[in-house]
Amino acid sequence: MNIEGDKQLRPTPSATWPVAVAIWDGDDCLVAFNDRFTDIHAALASVLVPGISYEEFLRAALAAGLRPTAGADGDDAAVARGLAHWRRSEGRDDYVDADGRWRRADHRRVPEGSVVVIHDITDLKNAEAEARHGQQRAESLLAIAGAIFVSLDRDLQVTMINRRGLEAVGRPEHEVVGWDWVEMALAEDERGAARIYMNGLLTGYIDPTARHEVEIDMGADAAERRIIAFEYAVLVDAAGRPDGLLCTGIDLTEYRLVEEQNQFLMSHDELTGLANRTLFMDRLSLAIAGARRNRNSVAVLFVDLDGFKPVNDTYGHEAGDEVLRQVGIRLSEAIRATDTLARFGGDEFTVVLTDVARRDDAARVAAEALAVLGRPFKIKGAAVTIGASIGIAIFPDDAADAEALVRGADKAMYRVKESGRNNYRFVAADV
């Protein structure tokens, strides 16, 4: 090892260190260096001695091909740039030496002089090249993937988005990359909660494996909304600190639409669109629970059509279905928006009347129902006339639960049919 000069300036660089180290004094003259520094600069053996100035060292290194000339403007310009870089308080320079090895030279300047540390980063550069190649392959795969991929930095700005993601937001790439993802893509009423959620992922307060559904406004004019289910992976930097998010999304818009339609069909009659028996019983149970708390009454009307079978026999089942649809429309006009009308089955309809103050309230609705159903129905160019028999049961007077209330109204309806039809009757009339 070559050591001369002022030993008080810095500790002597060790020969066993795996990196090249050189120390320069306050006048930019070489003071000491270790064997690794000598090995890297073997071509400079004749000039690499204590006391050489940094400018002399730099010119010799450029001439020997140990430093890049940094352009076609000559060594003088390269020396000027190298000296400007050297005079900074600290700096870093990555370069390829004459042996084709990648080197990283870090220097730090202090009042007493400067320290240069040179690492062999060939393996690192090769890994970076492989990573770039892998990234290019990944980007090719992301471009054709069916899922949405969006990469965000710590400020939630888009750093990468695949083709499917661009299709989802309905914008070109230059209107997405570099922009705030939350403000640019998400529906306005989703932004506050989404920003809190994503920042929670970055700070570790929220589990990144949880699924998060958001609505995306498509296009600059937000003409269409899409429902996207995102899953997240937290990206980290070299120190393991959260550095961004990788968002993987699946467009659930069509799925949710089908799901809503299926859910509707599970609780509604397909022909009339009215509540079915299951939903009706749920609504009735809720109405009874509310009436019990508020100490008021609930009425159930059980409506069975009179003269409906001849319509089917004469005009066919399509005509009968049309009559049932029109019956649903007319009965809806006879009740309040807070009441529930259901097709209970076949030609039977049921009604829940909430907040019934007097029996006359239920009687008035029943009379209105008879009136609207008594008007002729126009079917296949003919005027068809039907009627209805209606039974009425009151909670809590006639029954204490939903099933018993419906059974009571059903029995009262049959009493109407037995006594001439096209009328209404209370359960209490049979007690």
HELIX and SHEET records of a PDB file:
HELIX    1   1 ASP A   35  ILE A   40  1                                   6    
HELIX    2   2 ALA A   42  LEU A   44  5                                   3    
HELIX    3   3 TYR A   54  ALA A   63  1                                  10    
HELIX    4   4 ASP A   75  TRP A   86  1                                  12    
HELIX    5   5 THR A  122  ILE A  144  1                                  23    
HELIX    6   6 ARG A  163  VAL A  169  1                                   7    
HELIX    7   7 GLU A  173  GLU A  175  5                                   3    
HELIX    8   8 TRP A  181  ALA A  185  1                                   5    
HELIX    9   9 GLU A  188  GLU A  190  5                                   3    
HELIX   10  10 ARG A  191  THR A  203  1                                  13    
HELIX   11  11 THR A  253  SER A  267  1                                  15    
HELIX   12  12 ARG A  277  ASN A  294  1                                  18    
HELIX   13  13 PHE A  308  TYR A  315  1                                   8    
HELIX   14  14 HIS A  317  ALA A  334  1                                  18    
HELIX   15  15 ARG A  359  GLY A  374  1                                  16    
HELIX   16  16 ALA A  402  GLU A  418  1                                  17    
HELIX   17  17 VAL A  427  ASP A  430  5                                   4    
SHEET    1   A 5 LEU A  30  PHE A  33  0                                        
SHEET    2   A 5 ALA A  20  ASP A  25 -1                                        
SHEET    3   A 5 GLY A 113  ASP A 120 -1                                        
SHEET    4   A 5 TRP A 102  VAL A 110 -1                                        
SHEET    5   A 5 GLU A  90  VAL A  96 -1                                        
SHEET    1   B 5 VAL A 158  ILE A 161  0                                        
SHEET    2   B 5 ILE A 148  ASP A 153 -1                                        
SHEET    3   B 5 PRO A 242  ASP A 251 -1                                        
SHEET    4   B 5 GLU A 224  VAL A 236 -1                                        
SHEET    5   B 5 HIS A 212  MET A 218 -1                                        
SHEET    1   C 5 THR A 340  GLY A 345  0                                        
SHEET    2   C 5 GLU A 348  VAL A 356 -1                                        
SHEET    3   C 5 SER A 297  ASP A 306 -1                                        
SHEET    4   C 5 GLY A 387  PHE A 395 -1                                        
SHEET    5   C 5 TYR A 424  PHE A 426  1                                        
SHEET    1   D 2 PHE A 377  ILE A 379  0                                        
SHEET    2   D 2 ALA A 382  VAL A 384 -1                                        
END                                                                             
